[in-house]
Amino acid sequence: MLETKQSFTITDEKTIERIIDDENVNINHMVLNTGEGLPEHYSNSNVYMIVVRGLISLQLDDQDTHRYPQGSIISIPFNIKMNVYNEEKETLEFFVVKSPCPKNYNKYSDAK
């Protein structure tokens, strides 16, 4: 086989799992219920959030909170302060794609 298969958890419980972490990309899968969120942090690469269920609340730097429904793909540049949470009754599920992989970000950005 040339391809490899990755799996992610199908659940309504809070989940934060790393699906792929190689030299090319980092892909995480997250499920957050009402009132749950991630600790405030800074983007450590170019970040793409793909909302597959629910409504994500996202505050970047000093901006007001923006909300994005399922079917949204949000692009966030490197080194941006992020607050990610679920204020809704429905479960929030999304994927986070980081490219280049954070452990290689400096190698790629220094080459520019």
Rosetta constraint file for C-alpha pairs under 8 A:
AtomPair CA 6 CA 19 HARMONIC 6.74 0.50
AtomPair CA 6 CA 20 HARMONIC 7.72 0.50
AtomPair CA 7 CA 19 HARMONIC 7.14 0.50
AtomPair CA 8 CA 17 HARMONIC 7.75 0.50
AtomPair CA 8 CA 19 HARMONIC 6.74 0.50
AtomPair CA 8 CA 29 HARMONIC 6.99 0.50
AtomPair CA 9 CA 15 HARMONIC 7.95 0.50
AtomPair CA 11 CA 15 HARMONIC 7.88 0.50
AtomPair CA 11 CA 31 HARMONIC 7.66 0.50
AtomPair CA 12 CA 31 HARMONIC 6.84 0.50
AtomPair CA 12 CA 32 HARMONIC 7.98 0.50
AtomPair CA 12 CA 33 HARMONIC 7.58 0.50
AtomPair CA 12 CA 91 HARMONIC 6.65 0.50
AtomPair CA 13 CA 31 HARMONIC 6.73 0.50
AtomPair CA 13 CA 32 HARMONIC 7.29 0.50
AtomPair CA 13 CA 33 HARMONIC 7.25 0.50
AtomPair CA 14 CA 30 HARMONIC 7.43 0.50
AtomPair CA 14 CA 31 HARMONIC 5.08 0.50
AtomPair CA 14 CA 32 HARMONIC 5.00 0.50
AtomPair CA 14 CA 33 HARMONIC 6.40 0.50
AtomPair CA 15 CA 29 HARMONIC 7.47 0.50
AtomPair CA 15 CA 30 HARMONIC 5.25 0.50
AtomPair CA 15 CA 31 HARMONIC 4.87 0.50
AtomPair CA 15 CA 32 HARMONIC 6.85 0.50
AtomPair CA 16 CA 28 HARMONIC 7.10 0.50
AtomPair CA 16 CA 29 HARMONIC 5.92 0.50
AtomPair CA 16 CA 30 HARMONIC 4.54 0.50
AtomPair CA 16 CA 31 HARMONIC 6.63 0.50
AtomPair CA 17 CA 28 HARMONIC 5.60 0.50
AtomPair CA 17 CA 29 HARMONIC 5.35 0.50
AtomPair CA 17 CA 30 HARMONIC 6.47 0.50
AtomPair CA 18 CA 26 HARMONIC 7.65 0.50
AtomPair CA 18 CA 27 HARMONIC 6.18 0.50
AtomPair CA 18 CA 28 HARMONIC 4.39 0.50
AtomPair CA 18 CA 29 HARMONIC 6.44 0.50
AtomPair CA 19 CA 26 HARMONIC 7.65 0.50
AtomPair CA 19 CA 27 HARMONIC 5.46 0.50
AtomPair CA 19 CA 28 HARMONIC 5.36 0.50
AtomPair CA 19 CA 29 HARMONIC 6.78 0.50
AtomPair CA 20 CA 25 HARMONIC 7.04 0.50
AtomPair CA 20 CA 26 HARMONIC 5.35 0.50
AtomPair CA 20 CA 27 HARMONIC 5.00 0.50
AtomPair CA 20 CA 28 HARMONIC 7.05 0.50
AtomPair CA 21 CA 25 HARMONIC 6.13 0.50
AtomPair CA 21 CA 26 HARMONIC 4.47 0.50
AtomPair CA 21 CA 27 HARMONIC 6.59 0.50
AtomPair CA 21 CA 101 HARMONIC 7.16 0.50
AtomPair CA 22 CA 26 HARMONIC 6.51 0.50
AtomPair CA 22 CA 101 HARMONIC 6.92 0.50
AtomPair CA 23 CA 100 HARMONIC 7.79 0.50
AtomPair CA 23 CA 101 HARMONIC 6.01 0.50
AtomPair CA 23 CA 103 HARMONIC 7.66 0.50
AtomPair CA 23 CA 104 HARMONIC 6.72 0.50
AtomPair CA 24 CA 99 HARMONIC 6.90 0.50
AtomPair CA 24 CA 100 HARMONIC 5.82 0.50
AtomPair CA 24 CA 101 HARMONIC 5.54 0.50
AtomPair CA 25 CA 97 HARMONIC 7.05 0.50
AtomPair CA 25 CA 98 HARMONIC 5.80 0.50
AtomPair CA 25 CA 99 HARMONIC 5.06 0.50
AtomPair CA 25 CA 100 HARMONIC 5.46 0.50
AtomPair CA 25 CA 101 HARMONIC 4.34 0.50
AtomPair CA 25 CA 102 HARMONIC 7.98 0.50
AtomPair CA 26 CA 96 HARMONIC 7.92 0.50
AtomPair CA 26 CA 97 HARMONIC 5.77 0.50
AtomPair CA 26 CA 98 HARMONIC 4.99 0.50
AtomPair CA 26 CA 99 HARMONIC 6.69 0.50
AtomPair CA 26 CA 100 HARMONIC 7.63 0.50
AtomPair CA 26 CA 101 HARMONIC 5.13 0.50
AtomPair CA 26 CA 102 HARMONIC 7.38 0.50
AtomPair CA 27 CA 95 HARMONIC 6.89 0.50
AtomPair CA 27 CA 96 HARMONIC 5.58 0.50
AtomPair CA 27 CA 97 HARMONIC 4.56 0.50
AtomPair CA 27 CA 98 HARMONIC 6.37 0.50
AtomPair CA 28 CA 95 HARMONIC 5.58 0.50
AtomPair CA 28 CA 96 HARMONIC 5.03 0.50
AtomPair CA 28 CA 97 HARMONIC 6.59 0.50
AtomPair CA 29 CA 93 HARMONIC 7.63 0.50
AtomPair CA 29 CA 94 HARMONIC 6.08 0.50
AtomPair CA 29 CA 95 HARMONIC 4.53 0.50
AtomPair CA 29 CA 96 HARMONIC 6.40 0.50
AtomPair CA 30 CA 93 HARMONIC 5.69 0.50
AtomPair CA 30 CA 94 HARMONIC 5.46 0.50
AtomPair CA 30 CA 95 HARMONIC 6.17 0.50
AtomPair CA 30 CA 96 HARMONIC 7.86 0.50
AtomPair CA 31 CA 91 HARMONIC 7.04 0.50
AtomPair CA 31 CA 92 HARMONIC 5.61 0.50
AtomPair CA 31 CA 93 HARMONIC 4.41 0.50
AtomPair CA 31 CA 94 HARMONIC 6.64 0.50
AtomPair CA 32 CA 36 HARMONIC 5.53 0.50
AtomPair CA 32 CA 37 HARMONIC 6.55 0.50
AtomPair CA 32 CA 85 HARMONIC 7.45 0.50
AtomPair CA 32 CA 86 HARMONIC 6.36 0.50
AtomPair CA 32 CA 91 HARMONIC 6.04 0.50
AtomPair CA 32 CA 92 HARMONIC 5.12 0.50
AtomPair CA 32 CA 93 HARMONIC 6.46 0.50
AtomPair CA 33 CA 86 HARMONIC 6.36 0.50
AtomPair CA 33 CA 88 HARMONIC 7.98 0.50
AtomPair CA 33 CA 89 HARMONIC 7.48 0.50
AtomPair CA 33 CA 90 HARMONIC 7.05 0.50
AtomPair CA 33 CA 91 HARMONIC 4.76 0.50
AtomPair CA 33 CA 92 HARMONIC 6.15 0.50
AtomPair CA 34 CA 86 HARMONIC 5.43 0.50
AtomPair CA 34 CA 87 HARMONIC 5.57 0.50
AtomPair CA 34 CA 88 HARMONIC 5.57 0.50
AtomPair CA 34 CA 89 HARMONIC 5.44 0.50
AtomPair CA 34 CA 90 HARMONIC 6.96 0.50
AtomPair CA 34 CA 91 HARMONIC 6.70 0.50
AtomPair CA 35 CA 85 HARMONIC 6.98 0.50
AtomPair CA 35 CA 86 HARMONIC 5.59 0.50
AtomPair CA 35 CA 87 HARMONIC 5.46 0.50
AtomPair CA 35 CA 88 HARMONIC 7.63 0.50
AtomPair CA 36 CA 85 HARMONIC 5.80 0.50
AtomPair CA 36 CA 86 HARMONIC 5.73 0.50
AtomPair CA 36 CA 87 HARMONIC 7.75 0.50
AtomPair CA 37 CA 83 HARMONIC 7.74 0.50
AtomPair CA 37 CA 84 HARMONIC 5.57 0.50
AtomPair CA 37 CA 85 HARMONIC 3.82 0.50
AtomPair CA 37 CA 86 HARMONIC 6.15 0.50
AtomPair CA 38 CA 83 HARMONIC 6.77 0.50
AtomPair CA 38 CA 84 HARMONIC 5.59 0.50
AtomPair CA 38 CA 85 HARMONIC 6.34 0.50
AtomPair CA 39 CA 83 HARMONIC 6.93 0.50
AtomPair CA 39 CA 84 HARMONIC 7.78 0.50
AtomPair CA 40 CA 81 HARMONIC 7.10 0.50
AtomPair CA 40 CA 82 HARMONIC 5.71 0.50
AtomPair CA 40 CA 83 HARMONIC 4.99 0.50
AtomPair CA 40 CA 84 HARMONIC 7.56 0.50
AtomPair CA 41 CA 81 HARMONIC 5.69 0.50
AtomPair CA 41 CA 82 HARMONIC 5.43 0.50
AtomPair CA 41 CA 83 HARMONIC 7.00 0.50
AtomPair CA 42 CA 78 HARMONIC 7.93 0.50
AtomPair CA 42 CA 79 HARMONIC 5.35 0.50
AtomPair CA 42 CA 80 HARMONIC 5.12 0.50
AtomPair CA 42 CA 81 HARMONIC 4.31 0.50
AtomPair CA 42 CA 82 HARMONIC 5.70 0.50
AtomPair CA 43 CA 47 HARMONIC 6.81 0.50
AtomPair CA 43 CA 76 HARMONIC 7.63 0.50
AtomPair CA 43 CA 77 HARMONIC 7.23 0.50
AtomPair CA 43 CA 78 HARMONIC 5.30 0.50
AtomPair CA 43 CA 79 HARMONIC 4.77 0.50
AtomPair CA 43 CA 80 HARMONIC 5.27 0.50
AtomPair CA 43 CA 81 HARMONIC 6.59 0.50
AtomPair CA 43 CA 82 HARMONIC 6.92 0.50
AtomPair CA 44 CA 78 HARMONIC 5.81 0.50
AtomPair CA 44 CA 79 HARMONIC 5.84 0.50
AtomPair CA 44 CA 102 HARMONIC 5.72 0.50
AtomPair CA 44 CA 105 HARMONIC 7.81 0.50
AtomPair CA 45 CA 77 HARMONIC 7.08 0.50
AtomPair CA 45 CA 78 HARMONIC 4.70 0.50
AtomPair CA 45 CA 79 HARMONIC 7.09 0.50
AtomPair CA 45 CA 98 HARMONIC 5.82 0.50
AtomPair CA 45 CA 99 HARMONIC 6.20 0.50
AtomPair CA 45 CA 100 HARMONIC 6.45 0.50
AtomPair CA 45 CA 101 HARMONIC 6.94 0.50
AtomPair CA 45 CA 102 HARMONIC 5.32 0.50
AtomPair CA 45 CA 105 HARMONIC 6.19 0.50
AtomPair CA 46 CA 75 HARMONIC 7.48 0.50
AtomPair CA 46 CA 76 HARMONIC 6.04 0.50
AtomPair CA 46 CA 77 HARMONIC 4.85 0.50
AtomPair CA 46 CA 78 HARMONIC 4.87 0.50
AtomPair CA 46 CA 98 HARMONIC 5.59 0.50
AtomPair CA 46 CA 99 HARMONIC 5.53 0.50
AtomPair CA 46 CA 100 HARMONIC 6.97 0.50
AtomPair CA 47 CA 75 HARMONIC 5.86 0.50
AtomPair CA 47 CA 76 HARMONIC 4.99 0.50
AtomPair CA 47 CA 77 HARMONIC 6.34 0.50
AtomPair CA 47 CA 78 HARMONIC 7.19 0.50
AtomPair CA 47 CA 96 HARMONIC 6.70 0.50
AtomPair CA 47 CA 97 HARMONIC 5.77 0.50
AtomPair CA 47 CA 98 HARMONIC 4.71 0.50
AtomPair CA 47 CA 99 HARMONIC 6.77 0.50
AtomPair CA 48 CA 73 HARMONIC 6.49 0.50
AtomPair CA 48 CA 74 HARMONIC 5.48 0.50
AtomPair CA 48 CA 75 HARMONIC 4.60 0.50
AtomPair CA 48 CA 76 HARMONIC 6.22 0.50
AtomPair CA 48 CA 96 HARMONIC 5.68 0.50
AtomPair CA 48 CA 97 HARMONIC 5.05 0.50
AtomPair CA 48 CA 98 HARMONIC 6.44 0.50
AtomPair CA 49 CA 72 HARMONIC 7.91 0.50
AtomPair CA 49 CA 73 HARMONIC 5.46 0.50
AtomPair CA 49 CA 74 HARMONIC 5.03 0.50
AtomPair CA 49 CA 75 HARMONIC 6.62 0.50
AtomPair CA 49 CA 94 HARMONIC 6.59 0.50
AtomPair CA 49 CA 95 HARMONIC 5.68 0.50
AtomPair CA 49 CA 96 HARMONIC 4.64 0.50
AtomPair CA 49 CA 97 HARMONIC 6.44 0.50
AtomPair CA 50 CA 70 HARMONIC 7.93 0.50
AtomPair CA 50 CA 71 HARMONIC 7.15 0.50
AtomPair CA 50 CA 72 HARMONIC 5.96 0.50
AtomPair CA 50 CA 73 HARMONIC 4.51 0.50
AtomPair CA 50 CA 74 HARMONIC 6.60 0.50
AtomPair CA 50 CA 94 HARMONIC 5.34 0.50
AtomPair CA 50 CA 95 HARMONIC 5.08 0.50
AtomPair CA 50 CA 96 HARMONIC 6.44 0.50
AtomPair CA 51 CA 55 HARMONIC 7.49 0.50
AtomPair CA 51 CA 56 HARMONIC 7.22 0.50
AtomPair CA 51 CA 68 HARMONIC 7.66 0.50
AtomPair CA 51 CA 69 HARMONIC 6.72 0.50
AtomPair CA 51 CA 70 HARMONIC 4.70 0.50
AtomPair CA 51 CA 71 HARMONIC 5.66 0.50
AtomPair CA 51 CA 72 HARMONIC 5.42 0.50
AtomPair CA 51 CA 73 HARMONIC 6.42 0.50
AtomPair CA 51 CA 92 HARMONIC 7.77 0.50
AtomPair CA 51 CA 93 HARMONIC 6.22 0.50
AtomPair CA 51 CA 94 HARMONIC 4.34 0.50
AtomPair CA 51 CA 95 HARMONIC 6.65 0.50
AtomPair CA 52 CA 70 HARMONIC 4.83 0.50
AtomPair CA 52 CA 71 HARMONIC 5.84 0.50
AtomPair CA 52 CA 72 HARMONIC 7.76 0.50
AtomPair CA 52 CA 92 HARMONIC 7.88 0.50
AtomPair CA 52 CA 93 HARMONIC 5.68 0.50
AtomPair CA 52 CA 94 HARMONIC 5.38 0.50
AtomPair CA 52 CA 95 HARMONIC 7.72 0.50
AtomPair CA 53 CA 69 HARMONIC 7.55 0.50
AtomPair CA 53 CA 70 HARMONIC 4.92 0.50
AtomPair CA 53 CA 71 HARMONIC 7.83 0.50
AtomPair CA 53 CA 91 HARMONIC 6.96 0.50
AtomPair CA 53 CA 92 HARMONIC 5.37 0.50
AtomPair CA 53 CA 93 HARMONIC 4.89 0.50
AtomPair CA 53 CA 94 HARMONIC 6.83 0.50
AtomPair CA 54 CA 69 HARMONIC 6.08 0.50
AtomPair CA 54 CA 70 HARMONIC 5.58 0.50
AtomPair CA 54 CA 88 HARMONIC 7.70 0.50
AtomPair CA 54 CA 90 HARMONIC 5.70 0.50
AtomPair CA 54 CA 91 HARMONIC 5.69 0.50
AtomPair CA 54 CA 92 HARMONIC 4.38 0.50
AtomPair CA 54 CA 93 HARMONIC 6.47 0.50
AtomPair CA 55 CA 67 HARMONIC 6.35 0.50
AtomPair CA 55 CA 68 HARMONIC 5.48 0.50
AtomPair CA 55 CA 69 HARMONIC 4.37 0.50
AtomPair CA 55 CA 70 HARMONIC 6.18 0.50
AtomPair CA 55 CA 86 HARMONIC 7.01 0.50
AtomPair CA 55 CA 88 HARMONIC 6.85 0.50
AtomPair CA 55 CA 90 HARMONIC 7.76 0.50
AtomPair CA 55 CA 92 HARMONIC 6.09 0.50
AtomPair CA 56 CA 67 HARMONIC 5.44 0.50
AtomPair CA 56 CA 68 HARMONIC 5.30 0.50
AtomPair CA 56 CA 69 HARMONIC 6.50 0.50
AtomPair CA 56 CA 84 HARMONIC 7.20 0.50
AtomPair CA 56 CA 85 HARMONIC 6.38 0.50
AtomPair CA 56 CA 86 HARMONIC 5.72 0.50
AtomPair CA 56 CA 87 HARMONIC 7.85 0.50
AtomPair CA 56 CA 92 HARMONIC 6.55 0.50
AtomPair CA 57 CA 65 HARMONIC 6.35 0.50
AtomPair CA 57 CA 66 HARMONIC 5.78 0.50
AtomPair CA 57 CA 67 HARMONIC 4.51 0.50
AtomPair CA 57 CA 68 HARMONIC 6.75 0.50
AtomPair CA 57 CA 84 HARMONIC 5.89 0.50
AtomPair CA 57 CA 85 HARMONIC 5.30 0.50
AtomPair CA 57 CA 86 HARMONIC 5.85 0.50
AtomPair CA 57 CA 87 HARMONIC 6.83 0.50
AtomPair CA 58 CA 65 HARMONIC 5.41 0.50
AtomPair CA 58 CA 66 HARMONIC 5.31 0.50
AtomPair CA 58 CA 67 HARMONIC 6.18 0.50
AtomPair CA 58 CA 68 HARMONIC 7.99 0.50
AtomPair CA 58 CA 82 HARMONIC 7.16 0.50
AtomPair CA 58 CA 83 HARMONIC 5.77 0.50
AtomPair CA 58 CA 84 HARMONIC 4.84 0.50
AtomPair CA 58 CA 85 HARMONIC 6.68 0.50
AtomPair CA 59 CA 63 HARMONIC 6.20 0.50
AtomPair CA 59 CA 64 HARMONIC 6.11 0.50
AtomPair CA 59 CA 65 HARMONIC 4.36 0.50
AtomPair CA 59 CA 66 HARMONIC 6.28 0.50
AtomPair CA 59 CA 82 HARMONIC 5.91 0.50
AtomPair CA 59 CA 83 HARMONIC 5.05 0.50
AtomPair CA 59 CA 84 HARMONIC 6.65 0.50
AtomPair CA 60 CA 64 HARMONIC 7.69 0.50
AtomPair CA 60 CA 65 HARMONIC 7.44 0.50
AtomPair CA 60 CA 80 HARMONIC 6.54 0.50
AtomPair CA 60 CA 81 HARMONIC 5.53 0.50
AtomPair CA 60 CA 82 HARMONIC 4.82 0.50
AtomPair CA 60 CA 83 HARMONIC 6.49 0.50
AtomPair CA 61 CA 80 HARMONIC 6.19 0.50
AtomPair CA 61 CA 81 HARMONIC 4.77 0.50
AtomPair CA 61 CA 82 HARMONIC 6.46 0.50
AtomPair CA 68 CA 72 HARMONIC 6.19 0.50
AtomPair CA 76 CA 80 HARMONIC 7.37 0.50
AtomPair CA 86 CA 91 HARMONIC 7.73 0.50
AtomPair CA 86 CA 92 HARMONIC 6.35 0.50
AtomPair CA 98 CA 102 HARMONIC 6.92 0.50
AtomPair CA 99 CA 105 HARMONIC 7.88 0.50
AtomPair CA 100 CA 104 HARMONIC 6.37 0.50
AtomPair CA 100 CA 105 HARMONIC 5.61 0.50
AtomPair CA 100 CA 108 HARMONIC 7.48 0.50
AtomPair CA 101 CA 105 HARMONIC 6.15 0.50
AtomPair CA 102 CA 106 HARMONIC 7.96 0.50
AtomPair CA 104 CA 108 HARMONIC 6.50 0.50
AtomPair CA 105 CA 109 HARMONIC 6.06 0.50
AtomPair CA 106 CA 110 HARMONIC 5.76 0.50
AtomPair CA 107 CA 111 HARMONIC 6.54 0.50
AtomPair CA 108 CA 112 HARMONIC 7.01 0.50
